[in-house]
């Protein structure tokens, strides 16, 4: 391990206690923690008691959430029985089950139902049970879906509806039954299917209803601007015992809380600790509910969201691929390099992992941190489909399975991950100037817009867009140069407020498709979602009716982009004038 940190950081990371981390992990994950159950609530009570032991005031609330708990499932292919599981938010069959011809349609992420029709049939797919694949099969008329996982079946939630459904989003909930089988059984099923027409039968039970779920928060108050806070969050609910996912993450939050509670005099701004339910069984219901109930506070006061999931795994040596935004990458890069010696590259956030705070414009860093090296085993291949390419092979073959137990944890890796998180959280809470690189955010937006410009073949006028991008880059560069000078307390406050206002503009522009007061679906989403139709325009016949429809929508959406940049320019101009 590399240790090149400043004295304050060095002192703090030496306080990370391996024995305590493992003790917290064992206690949080001593029971199976399905959302809204007594077992989960006992884990919340344990964490609450530990935080209060450190002198923190806590708030444990109960809220109504739409929660789905998978029950029993049965599967037969041409009369042969196969072990299977069903999934959260899939529908239950009637007692007699459903029957249909089974059709193999390839990979879950790239199934082509024009070449392989599944109308009125059961679709067989390679990969994990992901919402987009279920939705695509459902829209193609499939009556059910069978997913072929890895060595073990992986628990998943198959709805793309983020948080609690509304009258509008409830229409997007799955309407067909879904099961998964393991890789070996999947090979046998494919062999049967390839021989000719074969019949499948399945019966599933899924208990989906409104339940009360807990949310736990605690605050370590800052000393200079206590109303502003960094949120550090993770979920407590689990699949099975969920020792890595998410017991170790909860343990890390507890340990960070212990250490920073003892060093709170060093904090400029506050640290808000948040523990969610409904992550696994309600599509991030807990964090989405928190956003729904505290939207204005998040908009006004939350300067950064740091999330944690599935840390400290055995063999988790890849520290370069974790999720970040362009503007938060430098913060991660610094401490991963100094503590582990690795050059952090980062990956753009997908629509997952309790990232419920983009609507209020809160910049975000991390979901998980450490991952397994990529390999050729079925689990690694399945994770590559789910998370994309890169050097990492996911959180471990045991993720979301019955095998996520204590023996899958490396105490040394857990300490390493905790030290990285501690250093980043402390820096974000204690530094005078917020460590959010808004120039990097604008440069990323510019790169995406240039790509969209190429795809529109000159049919959309980006001249105003690029003129404003050039101006905002110039102004942010000047703004950043002025922050390197000695600043009064008032000017430090001005700088930080400017950074926050820019986040409210740039985060939503880069990551939010719909109404910022609602939640976009948990589906693959293009950068700057309001311009995503540029890709569609590229393949449409110029002059056709649909071409003009899409072009009209893009012109209106480009107005939104241009005005967002204008707001950013005005914000930075004012700050520069005041700093001078």
N, C-alpha and C positions, 0 to 999 in steps of 0.2 A: 504493500500500500504506500502511495506517495503522500507525504505530509509536508506541504509547503504553505500552509495557511497562516494567516495573521494570528497573532497571539490569542485574541478573543475567540476565534473559531477553534484554534487548537485546544484551548482550555475546555470548550464545550464538548468537542467530540471525544475527549478523553473521559468524559463523564458518562458516555453511553455504556450501559451495563448489560453484558450478554446474558447473565443469569436472569435479570429482571425481564428482558425481552422474551426469553423462553418461558418464563413464568406467566407473563401476560398472555402469550400465545396459547399456552396450555389451558388457561382458564377461560379465555374467550371462546375457544374451539372445543370445549369439553362436551358440548351437545350439538346436535343438528339444529340449525337455526333458520327454519323456513319463516318467511316474512309473516308477521302477525301472529306468531305462535308463542306459547308460554316459554318455550325453550329459548327462543330469540330474546324475549323480554328479559330473561334472567341474565343473558350476556350483556344487554344494555345496562342493567342494574349494576353488574360487576364493574363495567367501565365507569359508570357514574360514580360509584364508591371510590374508585382509584383516583379520579380527577378531584373529588372532594378531599381525599386524603392529602392531595398536593396543595390544598387551600383554595381551590377554584370553586366559584359559584357555577352551578350547572342548571340546565333546564331540560327536562325530559317531558316531551309532549306526545300525545296520541292524535293521529289524524286518519280520516277515512281514505282508503286507497283501493283501487281495483287490482286485486291480487289473484294470481292463478297458480295453483299447486298441482303438479302432475300426479296422477294416481297410477293404477295398474294398466298394463297394455299387453295385448296378445297379437301375434302375427302368424299366419300360415301362408305358405307359398306352395301351390299344388298339393295342399293337404299336409305338407311338412311344417312342423312347428319351429319357430325361431324366436330366441329371446330378444326382447326389444324394450325400449322405453318410449313414453310419449313426452310431450313438452308443454311448458307453461304457455298459456294463451291459445294453444290448439283446442279444437272442439272435441267434445266427447261423442262417441258413436252411441247409437241405441244399443240396447242389450244384445240384440242379434248381430251387432257389428255391421261392417260394410264389406262388399265383395266387388271385385272388378279385375279386368285384365291389367297385368303389370307391364309397364313399358320402361325400358332403360333409356334415360334422356341425357346421360353424360354428367359433367361436373355441375354442381349446384350453382356456381358463380357464372356459368356460361352456357346453360341449357338453351337449345334452339328448338322451340316448339313448332316452328313452321316446318322444319325437317322431320321432327318427331312429334306428331300430334298426340295429345294426351286427353282430349275431350272425352269425359265419361270414364277415364281409366285411372289407374294408380301409377303415379310417376315415381321412378326409382332413380336416385341421384347420388353421386359421389360427393362427400364433404359433410360439413357440419350443418345442422338445421338452423339456417339463418333466415331472417324475416323476408329479405328480398327474394330469395329462392321460393319460399312458400307463396308469397304474393304473386310471383310470376307464374307458378304452376296453377294457382287458383284462377288467375285471369285467363289462362289457357284452357280452363275447363276441367282440370284434374279433379277427381273426387277424393283423392288422398295423396300423401307423399310419404315415401320411405327414403330416409337418408342413410348412407353407408359411412360410418365414422372411422375411427382408428382402432387400435387394439382394444380399447374400451369405448363404450358409448358415452357421449358427452352431453350433459344436461344443458339445455338452451331454452331461451324464450323466443318464440317465433312471431311475435307481434312487432310491427314497426311503430306502433302508437306510443309516443314518448309520454310517460307519466299517465295520469288518469285520463280516460277518454272523455271527449265532449260529444254533443250531438253530431258534430261534423266528423270528428276523427273516429268515432265508434264504427263508422262504415268501413274503416280500413282494418278492423280486427279480423283475424283469420276466421274462415268459415268452413274449413275442412280439417279432418283429423290428420295428424302427423306422428310418425314414429321414426326411431333410429335404431339401427343394428350395428354390431361391431364389424370390423374389417373382414375377418375370416368368414363370418356368416354372409356378409355382403358379397364376397367372391362366389360363394355357393349359389346365392340367389341370382347373381348375374349369369352364371352358367346355366341355371334352369331357364331363365328368361331368353337367353340366346338360342336355346334349342327350339324355340317356337312359342306360340301363344300359350301363356300360362295364367292361372288365376291366383289372385291374392285375396286374403281375408284379414281384416284387423278389427280389434275391439279396443277402445281406449276410454279411460276415465280421467277427466281433468276437472278439478274443483276450482271454479273461477267465480269470485264474488267480491263484494265490498267488505273490507276488513279494516279494523283499526291497526295502524302500524306506528311504531315509536320513532321519534327523532330526538337525538341528544346533542346539545350544544353547550359549550363552555367558552369563556373568554379570559385570556390573559391580557390585561389592559396595558397599552403603551403609555409612555410618559409625556410625550410632546403633542401628539395628535391622536388621542385615544379613540376618537370617533371613526377614524379610518382603520381598516383592518385587512389582514391577509387571511383568507379562509383556507384551512387545511382539513381535507375531508376524506372519508372512506366509508365503505358499507360494512355492516355487521352481519346482515343476513347471509346465508350460505346455501350451497348445494352440498348435501351430506355434511361431514364434519368441517369441511372447508378450512383446513389449518393454514394453507398458504393463501387461499382465496376465501376469507380475507383476514384470517386470524393474525397472521404476521403483520399485515398492514395496520390493523387496529392496535397491535402491540407497539408498532413504531410510533403511531400518533400518541399513545399513552406515554411512551418514553420521552418523546420530544416535549410533551406537556410537562412531565416531571422536571426535566432539565431547565426548560425556559421559565417555569414557575419559580425556580430557585435563582434565576438570573433576569427577572423581569425588569429590573432597574435599567437594563441595557436596551430595552425595546423603545423605539421611537413611536411606532404605531402598534395597534393591538393585533393579537392572534386569535382568531375564532376557530375553535375545533368543532367539527361537525361529523356526526356518525349517522349514517342512513340505514333505513330498511327499504324493502321494495326494489332494490337494485336488480336482484336475480329473478324475482317473480312478479314484478310490476313495471318492468322497463323503466328503471330509474325513478320510480314513483316518489321515493322519499326526497331526493334532491329536487325533483321537479315541483313537488308540493312546497318545499322551502322557498323556491324561487317565486312560486305563485303568491305566497303569503308575505314575502319580504322583498318584492321586486324593487320598490323605491329605495329601500335601505341598501340593497345591493348596488343599485345604480349610483347612489350618492356616495357610498362609503367603502365598498369592497374594491380594493386596488389590485388584487391578484387572487386566483384560485389555484391551489396546489392540491392535486388529487393523488391518492395512493392505492395501489391494488397489487396483490400477489407478489410480494417481495420475499427475498431470502431463500429462494428455492435451491435445492441441491443442483449443482452444475450450472447455475444461472450466472454465466460469465460475460454475457453480452450487455454492455452498458451504453451502447452508442445509438440505439434505435428508438428510444422512448419518445412518446408524443410530446410535442411542444408547438407553440406558435413561433413565428419568425421573431417576434418581439421579445419572447421569453427564452429563446434558445441560448443567448449569451450567459444568462444566469445559470442554466444547467451546465453548459459547456465548461465554465470556469471551475465549478466544484467537482465535477466528474473527473476533469483532468488533474486537479490538485490532489484529490483523494484516491483516485484509482489509476491515474495515468492514461486513461483512455480518451480519445478524441471524439467527443460527442457530435454526432451528425444530426440526430433528431428525425422524427417523422411527423408529417402533418396529421392533425387530429382527424379521425373519422367521426361519424356521428354515433358515438358510443361512450361508455364509461363515466356516467354521472356528470357529463359536461352540459349541465342544465342552465348555465349562467351566461351564455353568449348573447341572449336577448338583451339583458341589461348592459352588455358590452364589457364584461369582465374578462381580462386576459387570463389565459390558463397555461399551466405547466404540468405535465405528466398525467398519466393514468397509472400504468405500471412503470417500472424502472429497469429491473434486471430480467433478462430472458435467456433461454437456452440457445446454444449454437444451432444453426440450421442443420438438418440431417435428412436422410432419405426414408426415415420411418413414416408410417401412415399418419401419425399425429402431427409431425412437423409439416407434412404436405397439406394436411387439413388446415393447420394454423396459417400456412402461407396463403391459402385461398381466402381465409377470413381476414387476416391482417395485412395482406399484401406482401411484396417481396422484401428485400433487404437481407441483412446478415443474420437476423434472429429467427429462431424456430419456435417462438411462442413461449408460454409460461411453464411448460412441462407437460408430458403426456398424461399426467394425473389431473390436470386442470378440469374442473367441472365433472369429476368422476368420483366414484366411491373411494378411490385410492388417494385422495388428497388428505393425507394423514401426517402425523408428526415426523415420521421417518423421512419425509420428502424435504425437510427443512435443514439448511446448513446454518448453524448458529453464527459461523464466521461471515457468511454472506449477508445474514440478517443484520449483523452489526455494521458491516460496510454500507448496506443500503440505508440503515437508520442514520449513520453519520452523514451521508450525502443529503438526505432529506433535512436533517437537523441544520446543516450548514446553510442550505438554501432558504429554509424557513426563517432562520435567524437573520440572514442577510436581508431578506425582503422586509422583515419587521424592524430592523435596526438602522439600515443605511439612510443617510439624509435624503438622497435623491432616489426615487423609485427606480429599480433596475429593469425598466421596460424600454427596449430599444425601438422607438417608433419609426426611426428611419428604415430599419430592417422591415418593419411592417409595410411601409409604403413601397419599398423596393420589391417586396414579394408581390404586392398587388399589381405593380407595374408589369412584372414579368407575366402574370396571368393575363392581363389586359392585352399585352402585345401578342400573346398566343391567340386570344379571341379575335383580335384584329385580323390576323392572318387568315383565320377560318371564315371570316365574313366576306373575303374577296372584294373589299372596297365598297360594299353595300351599306355599311354603317360608318358614320363619320365620328372618328375618335379624336379629332384635332383639339377640341376643347379639353378632353380628358387628359391628353398628354401635356398640354400646356399647363394644366393645373397640377399634374403630377410633378413636372419640373419645378414649378414654383413651390410646392409644399416640401419637396426634397431640399431645395435651397434654404427655405425658412427653417426647417427642422435642423439642418446642419448648422446654421447660425445660432439657433436656440441651444443646441447641444454644446457649442463652443462657449457660450456664455455661462453655461452651468459648470464649466470647469474652473471658473473664477471663484474667489471667496464670496459667499452670499450671506446676506442677513437672514434672520429667521423668516421675515415676511417674504423675501424673494425665494427662499427654499419652498415655502408654502405655495407660492405662485407657480413655481416650476412643477411641483408635484400635482397641483390641480390641473395644470395644462396637460401633463402626461395622462391623467385620468380622463379628461375630456376627449383627448385624441383616441384613447382606447374605446370610449363609448361610440365613436364614429367608425373607427377602423375595424374593430372586432366584428361588429354587426355587418359591415360591408363585406368582409372576407368570409364570414361563416354563417350568416343567417339568410334563409331563403324567404320565409314568410313574415308574418307579423311578429315583431320582437317581443310582444307580450304573451305569445303562445310558444309552442315548442315544435320545431321541425321534426319530421319523422326520422326514425332510426334506420335510414337507408343511405346508400352511397350518395354523396353530394359533391358537386363540383365546386371548385374555388369561386368566390364571388358569385353565389348561386343565382343572383338576378340576371347574370349575363350567360348562364349556362346554355341557353337556347342558341347561342352563337354556333355551337357544335351542330345543332340541328339545321341551322340556316345553311351551313356549309354543304349539306347533302341534298338540299331542296333545289328543284329546278327554278332558276331565276325567272320571275314573272308569273309564276303559278299562284293560284289563290292562297295556298298554304304558305308559300314564301312571303307574301305580303302580310299575312296574319302574324307570322313570327317576327318579321321585320318591324311591324308596328309595335309589338310588345317590347322588342329590344330597344327601340328608340325611347320609349317611355322609361324603361329600366335604366338606360344609360343616363337619362336626366337625373335619376336618383343617385347614380354613381358620381356624376359631375358635381351635383350639389353637395354631396358628402365631402368631396375634396375641397369645395369652396368653404364649407364650414370649418374644415381642418385648417385651411390657410388663414382664415380670419382668427381662429383660436391662437395659432402660433404667432401671427403678426402682433397681436395684442401683447402676448407674453414677451416677445422680443423688445417691443417698445418700452414695456415696464422695466425689463431687466437692464436696458441701456440707461 
